[in-house]
Amino acid sequence: MPADRFHIVGIQADLVWREPDANLTAFDGLLSALAAEMCDLVVLPEMFTTGFSWPPVDPARGSDGVLQWMQSWSDRLGCAVVGSVACHDDAGNPRNRCWFVPPTGEGNPTFYDKRHLFSLAGEHQQFKAGGNRVEVEFRGWRILLQICYDLRFPVFSRNNRETPYDLAIYVANWPEARSAAWRTLLQARAIENQCYVVGINRAGMDGNGHRYAGDSLIADFAGSLLADTGNDGLPQPLQAGLSQEDLKVFRTRLPFLKDADGPKA
C-alpha cells in the first residue's frame, strides 16, 4: 500500500445471540480471508461476541479469552484490532468496553469504557459508565474510540484545537429504525471535527427482535463517503485507505478547528 495510506478494514457481521464462542469462530473465518500486512486496522462491531445484551458472557477460554483472541489476530495480521465487548472490570463492574489491540511490540492494548449508556434500553442499569474519553496513537495516527450511543453527543467528541485527532471510530449495534440518524451523525462528526470517521455496525436480527440494516461506512474529513455497505442488512466487509497528507492539506486550507468550541489539548 502507498506509504501515506492508512488502510482500514471493517467487518459488518450478523452476530450469534449471546454465544461468544460461536461469534469468535465466525470471526476467525472472516479474518482468515484477510492477507497479513494488507491493513493497519481491523474494526469489529459493538459487543461483537454477544450482540447488544447483558449480563456479560465469557467464552469458554475464560474472562481474558476475548482480549487474547484479539491479540492473536492483531499479531497474525500485523494490524490493530478494535471492537467492544461486554465484560467485567477488575473491580467486578460490568462494562461495555472497546479494546484497541495493536500488534505485539507496537504498544499495549488500550480500552475505552462507553460513556453514554443507552438508557432507552436500560443499558445504564446494567453497566457502569466510563468517565473519560480515550485517544490512542498508532502508526502516526491519533485515534478517538467511541461506542454507538456516544455518536449522539457531539460535545464529547469535540476535536482538540492544538492536538486534533485524525480518526474517530464508532463501533455499534445501531438498529434499522434509526438508520438515517446513524448515517447523518457519522458524516456530521467527520465534518465538524475535520477528521476521518469509521462507523462499523452489526447486521441481521438480534435476540430481542431488533433488525440491523448495517449501514457501516467510512467518511473523510469533508463528510464524503469513501466506503459504504448500504442498508441491505447483510454481513460484509468494507475497506478504505486514508491519507494523512490529504487531511493536513484540508485542515490548512480550511482551518476551522482553530475557531472551535470545546477542549484544548
N, C-alpha and C positions, 0 to 999 in steps of 0.2 A: 504494500500500500504506500502511497506517497508519504514522505516524511512528515508533511504538515497535517496529515489526516489522522483523526482520532476516530476509529471505527467502532460503531455500536451495533450490537445485535439484541433485539428484544424478542422474547418468547411469549406470545399470546397463547395461553393454554386453557383447555377445559379441565378443571380440577376435579379430582375424585373427592367426594364429600367426606371430610374428616378421616381420611386414610393416608397418613403420611408416607408409609412405605410404598403404597401404590403410586402416589404422586412422584416420589423420588425415583422410582423405577421408570415412570413415564418420561420424566425429565432426563434421565440417563440416555434414553433413546433419542430424544430431541437434541441434546448437547453432543452426542456422539456423531451427529451429522455435520457438526462444525469442524473445520480443519484447524489444527493447532496453529496459533500465531496469526489467524485471519482477522482477529478483532482485539480491541483493547478493553472492551466492557461488554458483559452479557447481563441483561436485566430481566428478571422474572417478576411475576405479579405479586400483589399483596397476599399475605397468608398462603403462599404457594404450596404448602404441604397439607392444608386442610380446607381451603375456602374460608370465606368470612364467617367465622364461627368461634364458639368458646364452650367450655374451657380449653386451654391448650392441651394438645395431644402430642406426645413424643413418639418418634419412630421406634422400631424395635431395637435399634442400635443405641438408644438412650438419650438423655436430655441434651447432650452435646453432639448428638449424631448429625443434625442438620448442618451445624457450623463445620464439622469435619467433612461432611459431604461437599459443602460449598468450597472449602479449601482444596479438596482433592480435585475438583473440576477447574478451579482457578489455576492450579499448578499444571494440570494436564493441558489446558488450552492456552496458558500463558497470558491470561487476561484477568481483570477483576470480575467478580460475580456479585450481583446485587439483587436483593429480594427481601420481603418481610415474612416473618413467621410469628405465630402466637406461641409465647414461651413464658417461662418464669425467670425473673432476675435472681441475683444471688441472695436477695432477702426473701425470696418466695413470692414476690408480687407478680401477677400476670401482666405481661406487656405485649403490645403489638410492636415488634422490634424489626427495624430494617437493618440488615447487615450489609456492609461493604467489605468484601474479602479480596484483597489483592494477592497476586502470586507470592509465594514464599521468597523473601529477600527484597520485596518491594514495599514493605510496610506491614503493619499488623492489622488484623480485622478491626473495623470500627462500626459502631452501631448508633442508630438514632431511634429513640422511642417516640412513637406517634404522639404528637402534642394535642391535636384536635380529635377527640374521640367522638364517634358518630352517635350522638345521644338519641337520634330518631329511632335507632335500632337497639338502644340500650348498651352500646359498647362502653359508655362511661361508667356503667355499673359493674362491668366485668373486668376491666383493665385499669391499670394505673397509668395516668397520662405522663408523658415526658415533659421536661421543663425547658430544655434549651434546643435551639436548632443546631444542626450539625453540618459542617462543611468539611470535606476531605480534599487532600491534594494527591493527585495521581498522574504520573507521566506528564507533568507540566500543566495540568488542568485543575482548576478549582471547582469542586462539585458539591451542590447542595442536595441533601437527602430529604425527601418528603414522602408522605403516605396518604393517598386517597383524599379524605375529607380535608386535609391541610390545604388542598387546592382552592377551597372557597375563602381562604383568609389571606389576602394579599399582603397585609402588613407584616405577617410572619415571614414571608419570603422576600420582602423588600431587599433589593440588592445593596451592597455596600458601595459607597462612593469612591473610597480610596483603594480598596482591595476587592473589587467585584468578583463574584463567582462567574464562571464561564458556562456552566451547565447545571440545570435543575432536573432531578429525576423524580418522577411521581410513579410509584407502584400502586396498583389499585384493584379493588373489586367494585367497580362503578356500574350500577345496573342500567339496563337499556332505557328504562323510563326517564332517565335524566342524561341521556347521551349528548343532547345538544349543549347542555351546560358544561359537561366534561370537555368537549371539543373546543368550545368557545373560551373557557377559562384557561386551558393549556396554552392556546395561542396568545391570550391576553398576558399570561405570566411571561411568555417569551418577549412580547413587545415592550411591556413596561419595565422589565429588568434587563433588556438588551442582552439576552443570553439564549443559548440553545435550551430546548426543553424536550425531554423524553417522557412520554406517558405510556406505561405498559399496563394494560387491563387484562382481566381474565375473559374467557369466552364461555358459552354454554349456559346450563341451568344449574343452580345450586340446590342444596337440600331443603331450603326454605321456599323453593318455587320461584326465585327471582332469576330473570334471564339477563344475560350479559352479552351485548352486541359486539364487544371487542372495542373497536374504535381506537386501538392503540396507534400512536403517531409520534413522529419526531418533527419538531418545528425549529426553524432557525431564529436568529435574533430579531428578525423583522416579522416573525409570525408566519412565514411561508412554510408550507409543508414539504419536508424532504422525504418522508415515508409515511404511509397511511394504510392500515389493514382494512379500512372500511367497516361497515356495520353488519356484515353477514353472520356474525357470531361464531365464526369457525376458528379453530386453533390454527395459528400460522405465525411464522417469524416475520420480522421486518428489520431492515438494516439501513444505515446511512453512515457516510463519512463526514465528520465535522472538521472545519478548518479554523484554527485559532487565528491565522493571519487575516482571513475574511472578517472574523469577529472584531479584531483590533482595528481594521480599516473602517468598519461600520461605526464603531464607537468613537473613533477620531473624527469622522465626517459628521456624525450626529451626536454630539456629547451631551445627551440628555441626562445621564446619570449624575452629573455634577450639580444639577438643579433639583435632584430628587429629595423627597422627604425620606425619613427612615434612618436606619442605623448607619453609623460610620464604622470603620474598621475597629 
